Amino acid sequence: MKELHILFTGAGRRVELIQAFRQAALCLDKQLKIYGADADDTAPALAYCDFPRIICKMRDENYIPELLKICEKDGIDLVIPTIDTDLLALSENKEKIGAAGTKVMVSSLDKIRICRDKSQTSRFFTECGLNSPMTVDDWKEYKSSFPAFIKPKDGSSSVNAFKVENESELSYYAEQIGNYIVQPFISGREFTIDIFCDFHGRPVSIVPRERIAVRAGEVLKTRICMDPKIIMDMKLLIDAFRPCGPLTVQMIRNEKPKEDYYIEINPRFGGGAPLSMKAGARSAETILKLLSGEEVSGNMDYSDGAIYSRYDQSVCVNEGIHRENAAVSVAGGWPDFARKGFPYWIKGVIFDLDDTLYSEKEYVRSGYQAVAEFLGNEEAEEKLWFYFENGVCAIDEFLRHIGKEELKEQCLEIYRSHKPKINLYHGVKEVITGLKSRNIKIGMITDGRPEGQRNKIAALGLADLIDDIIITDELGGRQFRKPNDISFRIMQNRWRIPYGQIAYVGDNPVKDFQAAKQLGMNSVWIKNVDGLYQTED
C-alpha cells in the first residue's frame, strides 16, 4: 500500500482538520503521513502533524521556492491550503508545483480572483441566478439605506468588517480600511455551506449548516440543516465555479421577506468544515481515496439537525527551560542518563522498546540467524545481513539467490516468531531500577506484532522490571500504533497521574512524541545514532 503524504499550508490552529484526516486514514486503513507548514513554529496544529515544516511568510518572494523544496524532499502527494492568503500564490503556481509530482487542491486562478475580490464575488452570485447584496467600492456612491456593511475587498475572518449606522461612520471606516466594499447590511439567520468536489469539479457533498454562535468569524456552535433550496442553489454555483476540492459559502437568510442572500465564497476548507465531516460529509476520506486512484461517489447520509459545539484546547509547543527535552546518545549515553535522572515532579515514566531499550539491529541479526538455521545454509546469515545493510528485502533476495522462493512464508514466520538473542543497552537496567527506588511508576508502550514483541520482552527480562506494558496492536490492530494517543490515555488512566507528571522516553521524534506532546506529557529523546530507522531532528 502506497504511503500518502499530505501537506497543509498555513497550518495555524487547524487541529480539527488534521484530526479528521488522521481519523479518515484509520477508517480506510491507509498509511498517511501529515506534514504541516507554517511561518510560526508555535502554531498549535504543528504539534498534531507527523512532520512540522517552518516556512517563510506567504507574501515572501521565497515562499513558492521553499514550498517546492518541501514538496520534493518530502515526496508530498497533495498540498491543501487552509487560509485565503495562500490561495492566489498556489493557484498561480499550480503547474509548477505539479511538475514536481505534487497535486494542489486549489481551484482555477480566475475563480480564485473572483473570491478574493468581494465586488466580483457579488456579481458572480448574481450571474448564477442567486441573490447577493449589491456592492460599491466608493462610499460616496452608496445609495442604499442604512445600516450598511463595510469590509476589505479581499478580507477574511471578519477582520476590519463593520456595521455602520450612517454616512459619517461610513466615511470614517472607509478611510481606515482603504481598499473596501460597501453593501446593505443583511440581518437574519447565518448559514455556512460546506461543499466538496473532486479534482474535476464534480460535487461529492453539500452540507448547509446554521451558524448558531460565532467568535471572530469562526463558528462556535452550528446546526446541520439539509435545506433543499440551499442545496439546489449550490448546485447552480458548482456548475459555474467547478471547484477543485473544498468550497465554503456564506449566506444570510432574511426572514421578512424570506430571501437568501449569498455573501462570500472561500475556495478552501472553512474552520467549521470538520463539523460537516462529523455529520457525514466524508471529504477527508474522499481525498485519500482519490489520491489512491479509487472511485468516489456522493454521500447522501447526513445527520440533519445535529448540533455541534466547539471548544478550545491547549497543547504544549515548547516544554520550557524547566522541562526541556533531554537528548542523549545511546552510544555511552544511558549511564550518563542514569546519573542525570528525572526532575522531582516526574511520577511516571513510559518507555518505547525498539531502538530505545535495546538495538533493533541486534534483533534483525538474531532473526536472520534463525532463518539460516532453518535453511541449513552456512552463508545465509551473512548474506541476509549484507542484503539488509544495502536496503534490499533480505529474505526475498536470498531465497531468489538460492532458488527457493517457495519458502518465503515459512522463513517470514520463523523470523517473526523466533526467540531472539538480544540485550538491553548498557545502563538501561540501572535507570529503571533507580526510578523504581524513587517509587516512580514504570511503563512501556510499543508497536508491532504481539508475538514478536512478547518474545522481545521475555528475552530482555522486561516483564519483571516494568509495571505496565501495552503492545498497541493488542488494542485492536495497527490503527492503535503511535502516534495514536489511545495507549497513552490508557496508561495515564491506570496510574491516575497527571499528564504533566509523566515522561515518555523514545528514539523516534517523528512518531514517539506526537501523542505525548498533545496530551501535555514530558518527553525525552534518546538520540540513537545506530537506530534501525534514522530520523531527522
C-alpha positions as CSV (number, residue, x, y, z in Angstrom):
1,M,0.0,0.0,0.0
2,K,1.4,3.4,-1.0
3,E,2.1,5.7,1.9
4,L,0.3,9.1,1.2
5,H,1.9,12.4,2.1
6,I,-0.3,15.4,2.6
7,L,0.9,18.9,3.3
8,F,-1.3,21.5,5.0
9,T,0.0,25.1,4.4
10,G,-0.8,27.8,7.0
11,A,-1.5,25.0,9.5
12,G,-2.1,27.5,12.3
13,R,-5.0,26.4,14.5
14,R,-6.4,23.8,12.1
15,V,-6.2,20.9,14.6
16,E,-9.7,19.6,13.9
17,L,-9.0,19.4,10.2
18,I,-5.8,17.4,10.7
19,Q,-7.5,15.1,13.2
20,A,-10.3,14.5,10.6
21,F,-7.7,13.3,8.1
22,R,-6.0,11.2,10.7
23,Q,-9.3,9.5,11.5
24,A,-10.1,9.0,7.8
25,A,-6.8,7.2,7.3
26,L,-7.6,4.9,10.2
27,C,-11.1,4.2,8.9
28,L,-9.8,3.4,5.4
29,D,-6.7,1.5,6.8
30,K,-4.4,3.8,4.7
31,Q,-0.9,4.7,5.5
32,L,-0.8,8.5,5.8
33,K,1.9,11.0,6.9
34,I,0.7,14.5,7.6
35,Y,3.0,17.5,7.1
36,G,2.2,21.0,8.3
37,A,3.8,24.2,7.1
38,D,3.7,27.5,8.9
39,A,5.8,30.6,9.5
40,D,5.2,30.4,13.2
41,D,6.9,27.5,15.0
42,T,4.4,27.8,17.9
43,A,1.4,27.1,15.6
44,P,-0.6,24.5,17.6
45,A,-1.6,22.4,14.6
46,L,2.1,21.6,14.0
47,A,2.1,19.5,17.2
48,Y,-0.6,17.3,15.5
49,C,1.4,16.8,12.3
50,D,3.9,14.0,11.8
51,F,6.3,16.4,10.3
52,P,6.2,20.2,11.0
53,R,7.9,22.4,8.4
54,I,8.8,26.0,9.2
55,I,8.5,28.2,6.1
56,C,8.7,31.9,5.3
57,K,5.5,34.0,5.2
58,M,3.2,33.5,2.3
59,R,3.8,37.0,0.9
60,D,7.5,36.5,0.8
61,E,9.1,36.1,-2.6
62,N,10.8,32.9,-1.4
63,Y,7.5,31.2,-0.4
64,I,6.9,29.2,-3.5
65,P,10.6,28.1,-3.9
66,E,10.7,27.0,-0.2
67,L,7.4,25.2,-0.7
68,L,8.7,23.4,-3.8
69,K,11.7,22.2,-1.8
70,I,9.5,20.7,0.9
71,C,7.3,19.0,-1.7
72,E,10.3,17.5,-3.5
73,K,12.2,16.5,-0.4
74,D,9.2,15.0,1.5
75,G,7.5,13.4,-1.6
76,I,4.3,15.4,-1.0
77,D,1.3,13.9,-2.9
78,L,-1.1,16.8,-2.2
79,V,-0.9,20.3,-0.9
80,I,-4.0,21.6,0.9
81,P,-4.2,25.3,1.7
82,T,-6.1,26.4,4.8
83,I,-6.1,30.2,4.6
84,D,-7.2,32.8,2.0
85,T,-3.8,34.5,1.6
86,D,-2.3,31.3,0.3
87,L,-4.9,30.6,-2.5
88,L,-3.7,33.1,-5.1
89,A,0.0,32.1,-4.8
90,L,-0.8,28.4,-5.0
91,S,-3.2,28.8,-7.9
92,E,-0.7,30.8,-9.9
93,N,2.0,28.2,-9.3
94,K,-0.2,25.1,-9.6
95,E,1.5,23.8,-12.7
96,K,5.0,24.5,-11.4
97,I,4.2,22.5,-8.2
98,G,2.5,19.8,-10.3
99,A,5.7,19.4,-12.3
100,A,7.4,18.2,-9.0
101,G,4.8,15.4,-8.8
102,T,2.6,17.2,-6.3
103,K,-1.1,17.9,-6.7
104,V,-2.5,21.2,-5.3
105,M,-6.1,21.2,-4.0
106,V,-6.9,24.7,-5.3
107,S,-9.4,26.0,-7.8
108,S,-8.6,27.7,-11.1
109,L,-6.9,31.1,-11.0
110,D,-9.8,33.1,-12.5
111,K,-12.2,31.7,-9.8
112,I,-9.7,32.4,-7.0
113,R,-9.5,36.0,-8.2
114,I,-13.3,36.2,-8.1
115,C,-13.3,35.0,-4.5
116,R,-10.5,37.4,-3.4
117,D,-12.5,40.4,-4.7
118,K,-15.8,40.8,-2.8
119,S,-17.2,43.0,-5.7
120,Q,-16.6,40.3,-8.2
121,T,-18.0,37.7,-5.8
122,S,-21.3,39.6,-5.6
123,R,-21.5,39.8,-9.4
124,F,-20.7,36.1,-9.7
125,F,-23.6,35.1,-7.4
126,T,-25.9,37.3,-9.4
127,E,-24.7,35.7,-12.7
128,C,-25.5,32.3,-11.1
129,G,-29.1,33.4,-10.5
130,L,-28.6,33.8,-6.7
131,N,-29.4,36.8,-4.6
132,S,-26.5,38.9,-3.3
133,P,-26.3,42.4,-1.8
134,M,-25.2,44.9,-4.4
135,T,-21.8,46.4,-3.6
136,V,-19.9,49.6,-4.4
137,D,-16.2,50.3,-3.8
138,D,-16.6,54.1,-3.2
139,W,-18.6,55.0,-0.1
140,K,-19.7,58.2,-1.8
141,E,-21.6,56.1,-4.4
142,Y,-23.5,54.1,-1.8
143,K,-27.2,55.0,-2.3
144,S,-28.9,52.2,-0.4
145,S,-30.4,52.5,3.1
146,F,-28.6,52.2,6.5
147,P,-27.4,50.3,8.3
148,A,-24.7,49.3,5.8
149,F,-21.8,47.0,6.0
150,I,-18.2,47.8,5.1
151,K,-15.3,45.3,4.8
152,P,-12.0,44.9,3.0
153,K,-12.3,43.9,-0.7
154,D,-10.0,40.9,-0.1
155,G,-10.6,40.4,3.6
156,S,-11.3,37.2,5.6
157,S,-12.2,36.0,9.1
158,S,-14.4,39.2,9.7
159,V,-11.2,41.3,10.2
160,N,-11.9,45.0,9.7
161,A,-15.6,44.3,8.8
162,F,-18.0,46.8,10.4
163,K,-21.7,47.5,10.6
164,V,-22.2,51.3,10.1
165,E,-25.3,53.3,11.0
166,N,-24.9,56.4,9.0
167,E,-22.8,58.2,6.4
168,S,-20.5,59.8,8.9
169,E,-19.4,56.3,10.2
170,L,-19.2,55.0,6.7
171,S,-16.7,57.8,5.6
172,Y,-14.6,57.2,8.8
173,Y,-14.3,53.4,8.3
174,A,-13.7,53.8,4.6
175,E,-10.6,56.0,5.4
176,Q,-9.4,53.4,7.9
177,I,-9.8,50.3,5.7
178,G,-8.6,51.7,2.4
179,N,-9.4,49.0,-0.2
180,Y,-13.0,48.2,0.7
181,I,-16.5,47.5,-0.4
182,V,-19.8,48.8,0.9
183,Q,-23.1,46.9,0.8
184,P,-26.5,46.9,2.5
185,F,-26.4,45.3,5.9
186,I,-28.4,42.0,5.8
187,S,-29.7,40.6,9.0
188,G,-31.1,37.2,9.7
189,R,-30.0,33.6,10.2
190,E,-26.5,33.0,9.1
191,F,-25.5,29.8,7.2
192,T,-22.3,28.2,6.0
193,I,-22.4,25.7,3.2
194,D,-19.5,23.2,3.1
195,I,-19.1,21.9,-0.4
196,F,-16.6,19.3,-1.5
197,C,-15.9,18.4,-5.1
198,D,-13.4,16.0,-6.8
199,F,-10.4,17.3,-8.8
200,H,-12.7,17.8,-11.8
201,G,-15.3,19.9,-10.0
202,R,-17.9,17.1,-9.6
203,P,-19.8,17.5,-6.3
204,V,-19.3,14.9,-3.7
205,S,-21.0,16.6,-0.7
206,I,-23.1,19.7,0.0
207,V,-23.8,20.3,3.7
208,P,-25.6,23.6,4.8
209,R,-25.3,24.4,8.5
210,E,-26.7,27.3,10.5
211,R,-24.2,29.4,12.5
212,I,-25.8,29.5,16.0
213,A,-22.8,31.2,17.7
214,V,-19.7,32.8,16.2
215,R,-16.5,34.3,17.6
216,A,-14.1,36.4,15.4
217,G,-15.6,34.9,12.3
218,E,-15.1,31.3,13.5
219,V,-18.2,29.2,14.3
220,L,-18.6,28.0,17.9
221,K,-22.0,26.3,17.6
222,T,-23.6,25.0,14.4
223,R,-26.7,23.1,13.3
224,I,-26.8,20.8,10.3
225,C,-29.6,22.0,8.0
226,M,-30.1,19.9,4.9
227,D,-32.4,22.6,3.3
228,P,-33.4,21.5,-0.3
229,K,-33.5,25.1,-1.6
230,I,-29.9,25.8,-0.4
231,I,-28.7,22.6,-1.9
232,M,-30.3,23.4,-5.2
233,D,-28.8,26.9,-5.2
234,M,-25.3,25.4,-4.5
235,K,-25.6,23.0,-7.5
236,L,-26.1,26.1,-9.7
237,L,-23.0,27.6,-8.1
238,I,-20.9,24.4,-8.6
239,D,-21.9,24.2,-12.3
240,A,-20.5,27.7,-12.8
241,F,-17.5,27.5,-10.4
242,R,-16.2,23.9,-11.0
243,P,-14.3,24.0,-7.7
244,C,-11.3,21.7,-7.1
245,G,-11.9,20.3,-3.7
246,P,-13.5,22.3,-0.9
247,L,-15.7,25.4,-1.2
248,T,-17.2,27.3,1.7
249,V,-20.1,29.6,1.0
250,Q,-21.6,32.2,3.4
251,M,-25.3,33.0,3.3
252,I,-27.8,35.0,5.3
253,R,-31.5,34.2,5.3
254,N,-33.7,37.3,5.8
255,E,-37.0,36.1,7.3
256,K,-39.2,39.2,6.4
257,P,-39.4,38.9,3.5
258,K,-37.9,35.4,3.3
259,E,-34.9,35.7,1.0
260,D,-31.5,34.2,0.9
261,Y,-28.5,36.5,0.3
262,Y,-25.2,34.9,-0.6
263,I,-22.3,36.9,0.7
264,E,-18.9,35.1,0.3
265,I,-17.1,32.2,-1.3
266,N,-14.0,30.8,0.3
267,P,-12.4,28.1,-2.0
268,R,-10.8,26.2,0.8
269,F,-11.8,24.2,3.9
270,G,-13.5,26.6,6.3
271,G,-12.8,26.5,10.0
272,G,-16.0,24.6,10.7
273,A,-15.6,22.1,7.8
274,P,-14.7,19.2,10.2
275,L,-18.2,19.6,11.7
276,S,-19.7,18.8,8.3
277,M,-17.4,15.8,8.1
278,K,-18.7,14.6,11.5
279,A,-22.2,14.9,10.1
280,G,-21.5,12.7,7.1
281,A,-19.5,14.7,4.6
282,R,-16.6,12.3,4.1
283,S,-14.3,14.9,2.5
284,A,-11.1,13.7,4.1
285,E,-11.9,10.1,3.2
286,T,-12.7,11.1,-0.4
287,I,-9.3,12.9,-0.7
288,L,-7.4,9.8,0.4
289,K,-9.4,7.6,-2.0
290,L,-8.8,10.0,-4.9
291,L,-5.0,10.0,-4.1
292,S,-5.1,6.2,-4.1
293,G,-6.8,6.1,-7.6
294,E,-10.1,4.9,-6.2
295,E,-13.6,5.8,-7.5
296,V,-15.7,8.0,-5.3
297,S,-19.4,8.8,-5.2
298,G,-21.6,11.3,-3.5
299,N,-22.9,10.7,0.0
300,M,-26.5,11.3,1.0
301,D,-26.4,10.1,4.6
302,Y,-26.2,13.2,6.8
303,S,-27.1,13.9,10.4
304,D,-29.7,16.5,9.6
305,G,-30.5,18.7,12.6
306,A,-27.4,17.6,14.5
307,I,-25.8,20.4,16.6
308,Y,-22.1,20.7,17.2
309,S,-20.4,22.9,19.8
310,R,-16.7,23.6,19.6
311,Y,-14.2,24.4,22.3
312,D,-10.5,25.5,22.7
313,Q,-7.9,23.0,23.8
314,S,-4.3,23.7,24.8
315,V,-1.2,21.9,23.5
316,C,2.4,22.3,24.7
317,V,4.5,23.5,21.8
318,N,7.6,24.2,23.9
319,E,8.3,22.5,27.2
320,G,10.3,25.4,28.6
321,I,13.6,25.7,30.5
322,H,12.5,23.6,33.4
323,R,11.1,20.8,31.3
324,E,13.4,20.9,28.3
325,N,13.6,17.7,26.3
326,A,16.7,15.7,27.2
327,A,18.6,14.3,24.2
328,V,21.2,11.7,24.9
329,S,23.2,9.3,22.7
330,V,22.7,5.6,23.3
331,A,26.4,5.1,22.5
332,G,27.6,5.5,26.1
333,G,24.6,7.8,26.9
334,W,22.5,5.6,29.1
335,P,24.9,5.6,32.1
336,D,25.1,9.4,31.8
337,F,21.3,9.5,31.6
338,A,21.1,7.4,34.8
339,R,23.3,9.9,36.6
340,K,21.2,12.9,35.4
341,G,17.9,11.3,36.3
342,F,14.5,12.9,36.1
343,P,13.3,16.1,37.9
344,Y,11.3,15.8,41.2
345,W,7.9,16.3,39.6
346,I,8.0,13.2,37.4
347,K,5.9,10.5,39.0
348,G,5.7,8.1,36.0
349,V,8.0,7.2,33.1
350,I,6.8,5.4,29.9
351,F,9.5,3.8,27.6
352,D,9.4,2.9,24.0
353,L,11.0,-0.5,23.3
354,D,12.7,-0.9,19.9
355,D,15.9,1.0,19.5
356,T,15.3,2.7,22.8
357,L,15.9,-0.1,25.3
358,Y,17.8,-2.4,23.0
359,S,19.3,-2.4,19.5
360,E,16.7,-3.4,16.9
361,K,19.6,-4.3,14.6
362,E,20.5,-7.0,17.1
363,Y,17.0,-8.4,16.8
364,V,17.3,-8.4,13.0
365,R,20.6,-10.2,13.1
366,S,19.0,-12.8,15.6
367,G,16.1,-13.3,13.2
368,Y,18.4,-13.9,10.3
369,Q,20.4,-16.5,12.3
370,A,17.1,-18.4,13.0
371,V,16.2,-18.3,9.3
372,A,19.7,-19.5,8.4
373,E,19.4,-22.5,10.8
374,F,16.0,-23.4,9.2
375,L,17.5,-23.3,5.7
376,G,20.7,-25.2,6.8
377,N,22.8,-22.8,4.7
378,E,26.1,-21.7,6.2
379,E,26.3,-18.5,4.2
380,A,22.7,-17.5,4.8
381,E,23.1,-15.3,7.9
382,E,25.9,-13.1,6.4
383,K,24.2,-12.9,3.0
384,L,20.9,-11.8,4.6
385,W,22.7,-9.2,6.7
386,F,24.5,-8.0,3.6
387,Y,21.2,-7.5,1.7
388,F,19.7,-5.8,4.8
389,E,22.5,-3.3,5.1
390,N,22.1,-2.5,1.4
391,G,18.4,-1.7,1.7
392,V,17.2,-4.8,-0.1
393,C,14.3,-7.1,1.1
394,A,16.8,-9.6,2.5
395,I,14.7,-12.8,2.8
396,D,13.1,-12.3,-0.7
397,E,16.5,-11.6,-2.3
398,F,18.3,-14.5,-0.6
399,L,15.6,-17.0,-1.5
400,R,15.7,-15.8,-5.1
401,H,19.5,-16.2,-5.0
402,I,19.3,-19.9,-3.9
403,G,16.2,-20.7,-5.9
404,K,13.9,-21.5,-3.0
405,E,11.3,-18.7,-3.3
406,E,8.6,-21.1,-2.3
407,L,9.9,-21.0,1.3
408,K,9.2,-17.3,1.8
409,E,6.2,-17.6,4.1
410,Q,7.9,-20.2,6.2
411,C,11.0,-18.0,6.6
412,L,9.0,-14.9,7.4
413,E,7.1,-16.9,10.1
414,I,10.3,-18.1,11.6
415,Y,11.8,-14.6,11.6
416,R,8.7,-13.1,13.3
417,S,8.2,-15.9,15.9
418,H,11.8,-16.7,16.8
419,K,13.1,-16.4,20.4
420,P,15.6,-13.5,19.9
421,K,19.1,-13.3,21.3
422,I,19.1,-9.6,22.3
423,N,20.3,-7.5,25.2
424,L,19.3,-4.3,26.9
425,Y,21.5,-1.3,26.2
426,H,24.2,-0.7,28.9
427,G,22.7,1.4,31.7
428,V,19.1,0.8,30.9
429,K,18.5,-1.6,33.8
430,E,20.2,0.8,36.2
431,V,18.0,3.7,35.0
432,I,14.8,1.6,35.5
433,T,15.7,0.2,38.9
434,G,16.8,3.7,40.0
435,L,13.4,5.2,39.1
436,K,11.6,2.4,40.8
437,S,13.6,3.0,44.0
438,R,12.0,6.5,44.0
439,N,8.5,5.0,43.7
440,I,8.2,6.2,40.1
441,K,5.7,4.2,38.0
442,I,7.3,2.5,35.1
443,G,5.5,1.6,31.8
444,M,6.2,0.7,28.2
445,I,4.3,1.3,25.0
446,T,5.4,-0.5,21.9
447,D,4.2,-1.1,18.4
448,G,4.5,-4.3,16.5
449,R,3.1,-7.8,16.1
450,P,2.2,-9.0,19.5
451,E,4.0,-12.4,19.3
452,G,7.3,-10.8,18.2
453,Q,7.1,-8.0,20.8
454,R,6.2,-10.5,23.6
455,N,9.3,-12.6,22.6
456,K,11.5,-9.5,22.8
457,I,10.1,-8.6,26.2
458,A,10.7,-12.1,27.5
459,A,14.3,-12.2,26.1
460,L,15.1,-8.8,27.8
461,G,13.5,-9.7,31.1
462,L,11.4,-6.6,31.0
463,A,8.2,-8.2,32.5
464,D,10.0,-8.2,35.9
465,L,11.3,-4.6,35.5
466,I,8.3,-2.8,34.1
467,D,4.9,-2.2,35.9
468,D,2.7,-1.8,32.9
469,I,3.2,-2.9,29.3
470,I,1.0,-2.0,26.3
471,I,1.5,-3.6,22.9
472,T,-0.6,-1.3,20.8
473,D,-1.6,-4.0,18.2
474,E,-3.3,-5.9,21.1
475,L,-5.7,-3.0,21.5
476,G,-7.3,-3.8,18.2
477,G,-4.8,-3.7,15.3
478,R,-2.3,-1.4,13.6
479,Q,-4.6,1.6,13.8
480,F,-3.7,1.9,17.5
481,R,0.0,2.3,16.8
482,K,1.8,5.6,17.6
483,P,1.1,8.4,17.1
484,N,-2.4,7.3,18.1
485,D,-2.8,8.5,21.7
486,I,-5.2,5.8,23.0
487,S,-2.4,3.7,24.6
488,F,-1.1,6.8,26.4
489,R,-4.5,7.6,27.7
490,I,-5.0,4.0,28.9
491,M,-1.6,4.2,30.8
492,Q,-2.5,7.5,32.4
493,N,-5.9,6.2,33.4
494,R,-4.3,3.2,35.1
495,W,-1.8,5.3,37.0
496,R,-4.1,8.3,37.8
497,I,-1.1,10.6,37.5
498,P,-1.5,14.0,35.8
499,Y,-0.1,14.0,32.2
500,G,2.3,16.8,33.3
501,Q,4.0,14.5,35.8
502,I,4.6,11.7,33.2
503,A,7.6,11.5,30.9
504,Y,7.8,9.4,27.7
505,V,11.2,8.1,26.5
506,G,11.7,7.2,22.9
507,D,14.1,7.2,19.9
508,N,11.9,8.4,17.1
509,P,10.8,12.0,17.3
510,V,8.5,11.6,14.3
511,K,6.0,9.2,15.9
512,D,7.1,8.7,19.5
513,F,6.4,12.2,20.9
514,Q,3.4,13.4,19.0
515,A,0.8,11.9,21.3
516,A,2.8,12.7,24.4
517,K,3.1,16.4,23.4
518,Q,-0.6,16.7,22.6
519,L,-1.5,15.3,26.0
520,G,0.9,17.6,27.8
521,M,3.4,14.9,28.8
522,N,7.2,15.5,29.1
523,S,9.4,13.8,26.6
524,V,13.0,12.5,26.5
525,W,14.6,11.8,23.1
526,I,17.2,9.0,23.1
527,K,19.2,10.1,20.0
528,N,20.1,6.6,18.8
529,V,22.8,7.2,16.2
530,D,22.8,3.5,15.3
531,G,19.0,3.1,15.2
532,L,17.3,1.0,12.6
533,Y,15.1,3.9,11.5
534,Q,17.2,7.1,11.4
535,T,15.1,10.2,11.8
536,E,15.9,13.9,11.4
537,D,16.0,16.3,14.3
